[in-house]
Amino acid sequence: MPAVSASAPGKVILFGEHAVVYGQPAIAAPVTGVNVRVIVQANPLQPAGSIEIESPALSFHATRAELPEQHPLNTLFQQIEQYLRISRLPAMKIRINSTLPAGAGMGSSAAVSVALIRAISRYLGFPLENEQVNQIAYEVEKAFHGTPSGIDNTVITYQMPIFFVRNQPPQLIHLKEPLTLVIANAGEAPSTAQMVAGVRLRWQQYPQRYEQLFQRIGAIVQSARQILEFGSWQQLAPLMEENHRLLQEIGVSSPALDKLVEVSLRCGAYGAKLTGGGGGGNIICLIQPEEAEQVSQQLLNHGALHTWLTTLIPTEEGNQQ
């Protein structure tokens, strides 16, 4: 049987991180300049159920038998077996290649899950639809992160900007015009699970204050959706700055993130904010395409470890790769 492959992009949250865990909407978008690609091939010399997984990019090599019962990859294999109603996956070798930085808030774990689910289901001759891929990927995300919102697996599965409310079907956003972003990495961040847990603790201590903050973020997300679908992208700038300020109040920014936001605004970005779990990781900057090189270089000069450029293009349908 020939080898089968599938890929999945990264993601950024444009608006609404953390508040989305508490019932508020969020908007996320795919980052196609980085991705995870999974290659599945037969391993006929091994018995059924034997799976070898290697990923030089992630410094990982193991067999399924070596994985702890609760390991996210084991959860993924079990979910596929249950979903396709098979007792045991066939013997296979899996290679995971990635240009997506781990721990940078760009959805690395969800991208691995989505690419794996697509590649394995295609290899078995039962390619899954977006909704099915998304359901399995969410279960795996829970093994990775505890209580994730579900936004990472959803935007990476559909590969389009989405308007997302937890426990509701995602709504695809059809952009009126292209949107160009520089993403800049401020350094290693705590895990998403740690940051989410910290916000939950503070919410439990000060529920009224935090509910108000979440509601204000939710209102920003609603306004941003209208602009993305019907307005001019420059109108997003003040919403990004306000969203970042509220995330500072929630306690998920950091001096390094705040510095990069300030630098980007000084050197030509229209708007900027942290994206993802916070505490480190990435910011996003809204720019004119011709300003990309200047903004990126200034961010690198002021402490960014890496920058990426992505442009969201108006499209009608989600993609599968």
Summary of the structure (lengths in Angstrom):
residues: 321
radius of gyration: 19.7
end to end distance: 19.9
largest distance: 60.6
contacts: 1134
relative contact order: 0.18
helix: 45%
strand: 23%
